[in-house]
Amino acid sequence: MSVETTETQAIDRTRDAHVAAPNRSDANGWAAAFTDDGVQMPPNFPANVGRDDIRAWSRSVPGSFRRKVLAGS
C-alpha cells in the first residue's frame, strides 16, 4: 500500500468521524476531529480556537448537534 493511499484513508477516517459526531450529538467526538490548535468558525459566532473551546461551544449552543450533517465526496 502506498503512502498516498494510507494518507488518503486516514483523511477519510477523520472526515467520517467529524461528520458522524454531530449526527450522534457527540460534542467530544466533534472536538476530537480538530487539532489542539484547530479553529472552528461557526456561522454567526466568533471563532473557537483549540479543542477545549470547540468542545465548550458545541455543548453550549442549543441545537448545535441536532441536525444531519452529510459528507461530501
N, CA, C and O atoms as a printed pandas DataFrame, in Angstrom:
     atom_number atom_name residue_name chain_id  residue_number  x_coord  y_coord  z_coord
0              1         N          MET        A               1    0.853   -1.173    0.000
1              2        CA          MET        A               1    0.000    0.000    0.000
2              3         C          MET        A               1    0.898    1.235    0.000
3              4         O          MET        A               1    1.869    1.304    0.753
4              5         N          SER        A               2    0.574    2.194   -0.834
5              6        CA          SER        A               2    1.399    3.389   -0.950
6              7         C          SER        A               2    1.142    4.363    0.204
7              8         O          SER        A               2    0.112    4.296    0.876
8              9         N          VAL        A               3    2.086    5.251    0.413
9             10        CA          VAL        A               3    1.934    6.289    1.436
10            11         C          VAL        A               3    0.720    7.151    1.104
11            12         O          VAL        A               3   -0.042    7.531    1.994
12            13         N          GLU        A               4    0.547    7.455   -0.166
13            14        CA          GLU        A               4   -0.588    8.282   -0.585
14            15         C          GLU        A               4   -1.909    7.610   -0.229
15            16         O          GLU        A               4   -2.827    8.266    0.264
16            17         N          THR        A               5   -2.010    6.302   -0.476
17            18        CA          THR        A               5   -3.227    5.574   -0.142
18            19         C          THR        A               5   -3.466    5.586    1.357
19            20         O          THR        A               5   -4.591    5.815    1.802
20            21         N          THR        A               6   -2.426    5.345    2.140
21            22        CA          THR        A               6   -2.547    5.341    3.598
22            23         C          THR        A               6   -2.984    6.713    4.103
23            24         O          THR        A               6   -3.857    6.804    4.966
24            25         N          GLU        A               7   -2.390    7.773    3.578
25            26        CA          GLU        A               7   -2.766    9.125    3.997
26            27         C          GLU        A               7   -4.201    9.445    3.597
27            28         O          GLU        A               7   -4.934   10.060    4.371
28            29         N          THR        A               8   -4.603    9.041    2.415
29            30        CA          THR        A               8   -5.972    9.276    1.960
30            31         C          THR        A               8   -6.958    8.542    2.857
31            32         O          THR        A               8   -8.011    9.084    3.192
32            33         N          GLN        A               9   -6.630    7.326    3.245
33            34        CA          GLN        A               9   -7.506    6.571    4.138
34            35         C          GLN        A               9   -7.612    7.247    5.508
35            36         O          GLN        A               9   -8.694    7.289    6.094
36            37         N          ALA        A              10   -6.512    7.768    6.012
37            38        CA          ALA        A              10   -6.530    8.464    7.300
38            39         C          ALA        A              10   -7.396    9.726    7.216
39            40         O          ALA        A              10   -8.144   10.029    8.145
40            41         N          ILE        A              11   -7.295   10.448    6.121
41            42        CA          ILE        A              11   -8.127   11.642    5.918
42            43         C          ILE        A              11   -9.593   11.239    5.852
43            44         O          ILE        A              11  -10.441   11.900    6.452
44            45         N          ASP        A              12   -9.902   10.172    5.137
45            46        CA          ASP        A              12  -11.279    9.696    5.035
46            47         C          ASP        A              12  -11.833    9.319    6.406
47            48         O          ASP        A              12  -12.979    9.643    6.718
48            49         N          ARG        A              13  -11.033    8.638    7.227
49            50        CA          ARG        A              13  -11.489    8.240    8.571
50            51         C          ARG        A              13  -11.756    9.470    9.438
51            52         O          ARG        A              13  -12.745    9.517   10.169
52            53         N          THR        A              14  -10.875   10.458    9.356
53            54        CA          THR        A              14  -11.058   11.681   10.141
54            55         C          THR        A              14  -12.318   12.414    9.699
55            56         O          THR        A              14  -13.112   12.846   10.535
56            57         N          ARG        A              15  -12.504   12.555    8.390
57            58        CA          ARG        A              15  -13.706   13.224    7.874
58            59         C          ARG        A              15  -14.968   12.478    8.290
59            60         O          ARG        A              15  -15.948   13.099    8.702
60            61         N          ASP        A              16  -14.953   11.154    8.185
61            62        CA          ASP        A              16  -16.126   10.364    8.567
62            63         C          ASP        A              16  -16.460   10.543   10.046
63            64         O          ASP        A              16  -17.630   10.664   10.408
64            65         N          ALA        A              17  -15.438   10.559   10.901
65            66        CA          ALA        A              17  -15.663   10.755   12.337
66            67         C          ALA        A              17  -16.187   12.165   12.601
67            68         O          ALA        A              17  -17.065   12.354   13.443
68            69         N          HIS        A              18  -15.655   13.148   11.887
69            70        CA          HIS        A              18  -16.061   14.540   12.050
70            71         C          HIS        A              18  -17.525   14.722   11.645
71            72         O          HIS        A              18  -18.253   15.477   12.288
72            73         N          VAL        A              19  -17.950   14.053   10.609
73            74        CA          VAL        A              19  -19.330   14.142   10.130
74            75         C          VAL        A              19  -20.267   13.337   11.034
75            76         O          VAL        A              19  -21.395   13.763   11.285
76            77         N          ALA        A              20  -19.821   12.199   11.517
77            78        CA          ALA        A              20  -20.677   11.338   12.350
78            79         C          ALA        A              20  -20.954   11.949   13.720
79            80         O          ALA        A              20  -22.031   11.742   14.278
80            81         N          ALA        A              21  -20.008   12.693   14.267
81            82        CA          ALA        A              21  -20.146   13.215   15.633
82            83         C          ALA        A              21  -21.412   14.047   15.839
83            84         O          ALA        A              21  -22.169   13.753   16.764
84            85         N          PRO        A              22  -21.682   15.071   15.023
85            86        CA          PRO        A              22  -22.909   15.839   15.279
86            87         C          PRO        A              22  -24.171   15.022   15.035
87            88         O          PRO        A              22  -25.206   15.285   15.646
88            89         N          ASN        A              23  -24.096   14.044   14.159
89            90        CA          ASN        A              23  -25.254   13.187   13.915
90            91         C          ASN        A              23  -25.554   12.293   15.113
91            92         O          ASN        A              23  -26.662   11.774   15.244
92            93         N          ARG        A              24  -24.548   12.112   15.998
93            94        CA          ARG        A              24  -24.728   11.344   17.231
94            95         C          ARG        A              24  -24.854   12.252   18.447
95            96         O          ARG        A              24  -24.889   11.770   19.579
96            97         N          SER        A              25  -24.924   13.553   18.225
97            98        CA          SER        A              25  -24.935   14.538   19.319
98            99         C          SER        A              25  -23.706   14.379   20.198
99           100         O          SER        A              25  -23.813   14.416   21.424
100          101         N          ASP        A              26  -22.544   14.202   19.589
101          102        CA          ASP        A              26  -21.297   13.900   20.285
102          103         C          ASP        A              26  -20.317   15.073   20.183
103          104         O          ASP        A              26  -19.499   15.139   19.265
104          105         N          ALA        A              27  -20.420   16.003   21.153
105          106        CA          ALA        A              27  -19.540   17.170   21.146
106          107         C          ALA        A              27  -18.086   16.768   21.340
107          108         O          ALA        A              27  -17.196   17.394   20.765
108          109         N          ASN        A              28  -17.827   15.736   22.139
109          110        CA          ASN        A              28  -16.450   15.277   22.345
110          111         C          ASN        A              28  -15.860   14.724   21.052
111          112         O          ASN        A              28  -14.712   15.016   20.715
112          113         N          GLY        A              29  -16.632   13.938   20.341
113          114        CA          GLY        A              29  -16.168   13.392   19.066
114          115         C          GLY        A              29  -15.923   14.475   18.041
115          116         O          GLY        A              29  -14.973   14.400   17.262
116          117         N          TRP        A              30  -16.782   15.490   18.041
117          118        CA          TRP        A              30  -16.616   16.619   17.128
118          119         C          TRP        A              30  -15.302   17.334   17.426
119          120         O          TRP        A              30  -14.513   17.601   16.520
120          121         N          ALA        A              31  -15.074   17.641   18.701
121          122        CA          ALA        A              31  -13.859   18.355   19.096
122          123         C          ALA        A              31  -12.610   17.518   18.827
123          124         O          ALA        A              31  -11.559   18.063   18.491
124          125         N          ALA        A              32  -12.719   16.213   18.971
125          126        CA          ALA        A              32  -11.571   15.332   18.763
126          127         C          ALA        A              32  -11.071   15.355   17.321
127          128         O          ALA        A              32   -9.917   15.016   17.059
128          129         N          ALA        A              33  -11.917   15.744   16.404
129          130        CA          ALA        A              33  -11.512   15.792   14.997
130          131         C          ALA        A              33  -10.624   17.001   14.692
131          132         O          ALA        A              33  -10.052   17.094   13.606
132          133         N          PHE        A              34  -10.511   17.925   15.650
133          134        CA          PHE        A              34   -9.666   19.103   15.484
134          135         C          PHE        A              34   -8.321   18.883   16.166
135          136         O          PHE        A              34   -8.221   18.095   17.107
136          137         N          THR        A              35   -7.298   19.570   15.700
137          138        CA          THR        A              35   -6.006   19.553   16.379
138          139         C          THR        A              35   -6.103   20.429   17.626
139          140         O          THR        A              35   -7.073   21.165   17.804
140          141         N          ASP        A              36   -5.088   20.344   18.488
141          142        CA          ASP        A              36   -5.097   21.140   19.714
142          143         C          ASP        A              36   -5.226   22.633   19.447
143          144         O          ASP        A              36   -5.783   23.369   20.261
144          145         N          ASP        A              37   -4.710   23.081   18.302
145          146        CA          ASP        A              37   -4.802   24.498   17.965
146          147         C          ASP        A              37   -5.746   24.746   16.783
147          148         O          ASP        A              37   -5.666   25.775   16.113
148          149         N          GLY        A              38   -6.636   23.786   16.545
149          150        CA          GLY        A              38   -7.588   23.915   15.444
150          151         C          GLY        A              38   -8.535   25.081   15.643
151          152         O          GLY        A              38   -8.749   25.538   16.766
152          153         N          VAL        A              39   -9.097   25.557   14.552
153          154        CA          VAL        A              39  -10.020   26.689   14.603
154          155         C          VAL        A              39  -11.343   26.265   13.983
155          156         O          VAL        A              39  -11.389   25.753   12.864
156          157         N          GLN        A              40  -12.410   26.487   14.729
157          158        CA          GLN        A              40  -13.767   26.249   14.237
158          159         C          GLN        A              40  -14.392   27.621   14.030
159          160         O          GLN        A              40  -14.331   28.481   14.909
160          161         N          MET        A              41  -14.992   27.817   12.864
161          162        CA          MET        A              41  -15.595   29.113   12.560
162          163         C          MET        A              41  -17.088   28.929   12.301
163          164         O          MET        A              41  -17.530   28.887   11.152
164          165         N          PRO        A              42  -17.860   28.820   13.387
165          166        CA          PRO        A              42  -19.305   28.630   13.206
166          167         C          PRO        A              42  -19.960   29.901   12.682
167          168         O          PRO        A              42  -19.529   31.004   13.016
168          169         N          PRO        A              43  -20.996   29.756   11.866
169          170        CA          PRO        A              43  -21.662   30.940   11.336
170          171         C          PRO        A              43  -22.306   31.754   12.467
171          172         O          PRO        A              43  -22.899   31.199   13.392
172          173         N          ASN        A              44  -22.176   33.053   12.370
173          174        CA          ASN        A              44  -22.794   34.000   13.300
174          175         C          ASN        A              44  -22.260   33.897   14.729
175          176         O          ASN        A              44  -22.921   34.348   15.665
176          177         N          PHE        A              45  -21.087   33.317   14.908
177          178        CA          PHE        A              45  -20.426   33.230   16.212
178          179         C          PHE        A              45  -18.948   33.541   16.008
179          180         O          PHE        A              45  -18.428   33.388   14.902
180          181         N          PRO        A              46  -18.271   33.975   17.062
181          182        CA          PRO        A              46  -16.821   34.162   16.939
182          183         C          PRO        A              46  -16.115   32.812   16.769
183          184         O          PRO        A              46  -16.657   31.760   17.106
184          185         N          ALA        A              47  -14.916   32.872   16.246
185          186        CA          ALA        A              47  -14.126   31.645   16.058
186          187         C          ALA        A              47  -13.806   31.006   17.404
187          188         O          ALA        A              47  -13.609   31.698   18.403
188          189         N          ASN        A              48  -13.758   29.686   17.416
189          190        CA          ASN        A              48  -13.329   28.911   18.574
190          191         C          ASN        A              48  -11.954   28.345   18.254
191          192         O          ASN        A              48  -11.765   27.722   17.209
192          193         N          VAL        A              49  -11.001   28.559   19.143
193          194        CA          VAL        A              49   -9.631   28.121   18.903
194          195         C          VAL        A              49   -9.259   27.056   19.926
195          196         O          VAL        A              49   -9.302   27.294   21.133
196          197         N          GLY        A              50   -8.893   25.879   19.425
197          198        CA          GLY        A              50   -8.480   24.773   20.278
198          199         C          GLY        A              50   -9.629   23.847   20.640
199          200         O          GLY        A              50  -10.789   24.257   20.673
200          201         N          ARG        A              51   -9.289   22.595   20.912
201          202        CA          ARG        A              51  -10.306   21.585   21.215
202          203         C          ARG        A              51  -11.203   21.957   22.388
203          204         O          ARG        A              51  -12.414   21.741   22.343
204          205         N          ASP        A              52  -10.605   22.518   23.442
205          206        CA          ASP        A              52  -11.406   22.848   24.626
206          207         C          ASP        A              52  -12.476   23.883   24.300
207          208         O          ASP        A              52  -13.628   23.732   24.709
208          209         N          ASP        A              53  -12.106   24.932   23.568
209          210        CA          ASP        A              53  -13.088   25.951   23.184
210          211         C          ASP        A              53  -14.135   25.383   22.228
211          212         O          ASP        A              53  -15.322   25.691   22.345
212          213         N          ILE        A              54  -13.695   24.563   21.295
213          214        CA          ILE        A              54  -14.626   23.951   20.335
214          215         C          ILE        A              54  -15.611   23.054   21.073
215          216         O          ILE        A              54  -16.811   23.103   20.805
216          217         N          ARG        A              55  -15.120   22.241   21.993
217          218        CA          ARG        A              55  -15.984   21.354   22.776
218          219         C          ARG        A              55  -16.973   22.170   23.617
219          220         O          ARG        A              55  -18.166   21.868   23.647
220          221         N          ALA        A              56  -16.472   23.195   24.291
221          222        CA          ALA        A              56  -17.333   24.032   25.139
222          223         C          ALA        A              56  -18.424   24.709   24.314
223          224         O          ALA        A              56  -19.587   24.726   24.715
224          225         N          TRP        A              57  -18.054   25.263   23.169
225          226        CA          TRP        A              57  -19.051   25.901   22.314
226          227         C          TRP        A              57  -20.095   24.885   21.848
227          228         O          TRP        A              57  -21.296   25.156   21.872
228          229         N          SER        A              58  -19.622   23.723   21.428
229          230        CA          SER        A              58  -20.520   22.696   20.909
230          231         C          SER        A              58  -21.530   22.241   21.956
231          232         O          SER        A              58  -22.674   21.924   21.630
232          233         N          ARG        A              59  -21.105   22.211   23.196
233          234        CA          ARG        A              59  -22.009   21.823   24.285
234          235         C          ARG        A              59  -22.953   22.950   24.680
235          236         O          ARG        A              59  -24.043   22.688   25.189
236          237         N          SER        A              60  -22.558   24.193   24.455
237          238        CA          SER        A              60  -23.336   25.329   24.957
238          239         C          SER        A              60  -24.392   25.851   23.991
239          240         O          SER        A              60  -25.344   26.507   24.414
240          241         N          VAL        A              61  -24.240   25.574   22.721
241          242        CA          VAL        A              61  -25.156   26.132   21.731
242          243         C          VAL        A              61  -26.334   25.184   21.534
243          244         O          VAL        A              61  -26.169   24.085   21.004
244          245         N          PRO        A              62  -27.515   25.608   21.959
245          246        CA          PRO        A              62  -28.684   24.728   21.788
246          247         C          PRO        A              62  -28.890   24.354   20.329
247          248         O          PRO        A              62  -28.871   25.212   19.446
248          249         N          GLY        A              63  -29.082   23.088   20.092
249          250        CA          GLY        A              63  -29.353   22.606   18.749
250          251         C          GLY        A              63  -28.139   22.446   17.863
251          252         O          GLY        A              63  -28.273   22.075   16.697
252          253         N          SER        A              64  -26.931   22.721   18.399
253          254        CA          SER        A              64  -25.756   22.642   17.533
254          255         C          SER        A              64  -25.485   21.227   17.051
255          256         O          SER        A              64  -24.799   21.032   16.048
256          257         N          PHE        A              65  -26.014   20.246   17.753
257          258        CA          PHE        A              65  -25.819   18.857   17.344
258          259         C          PHE        A              65  -27.140   18.147   17.130
259          260         O          PHE        A              65  -27.268   16.956   17.413
260          261         N          ARG        A              66  -28.119   18.879   16.632
261          262        CA          ARG        A              66  -29.418   18.274   16.343
262          263         C          ARG        A              66  -29.763   18.443   14.871
263          264         O          ARG        A              66  -30.869   18.853   14.518
264          265         N          ARG        A              67  -28.811   18.123   14.036
265          266        CA          ARG        A              67  -29.049   18.222   12.608
266          267         C          ARG        A              67  -28.295   17.115   11.885
267          268         O          ARG        A              67  -27.414   16.471   12.454
268          269         N          LYS        A              68  -28.638   16.916   10.685
269          270        CA          LYS        A              68  -27.993   15.899    9.876
270          271         C          LYS        A              68  -26.877   16.545    9.080
271          272         O          LYS        A              68  -27.108   17.462    8.291
272          273         N          VAL        A              69  -25.665   16.057    9.294
273          274        CA          VAL        A              69  -24.514   16.536    8.542
274          275         C          VAL        A              69  -24.171   15.471    7.510
275          276         O          VAL        A              69  -24.055   14.291    7.841
276          277         N          LEU        A              70  -24.011   15.881    6.281
277          278        CA          LEU        A              70  -23.713   14.943    5.198
278          279         C          LEU        A              70  -22.289   15.154    4.721
279          280         O          LEU        A              70  -21.827   16.287    4.587
280          281         N          ALA        A              71  -21.606   14.063    4.468
281          282        CA          ALA        A              71  -20.223   14.138    3.968
282          283         C          ALA        A              71  -20.272   14.354    2.461
283          284         O          ALA        A              71  -21.101   13.780    1.755
284          285         N          GLY        A              72  -19.366   15.193    1.994
285          286        CA          GLY        A              72  -19.216   15.377    0.556
286          287         C          GLY        A              72  -18.250   14.336    0.017
287          288         O          GLY        A              72  -17.509   13.721    0.785
288          289         N          SER        A              73  -18.250   14.136   -1.263
289          290        CA          SER        A              73  -17.311   13.159   -1.821
290          291         C          SER        A              73  -16.101   13.852   -2.369
291          292         O          SER        A              73  -15.194   13.198   -2.883
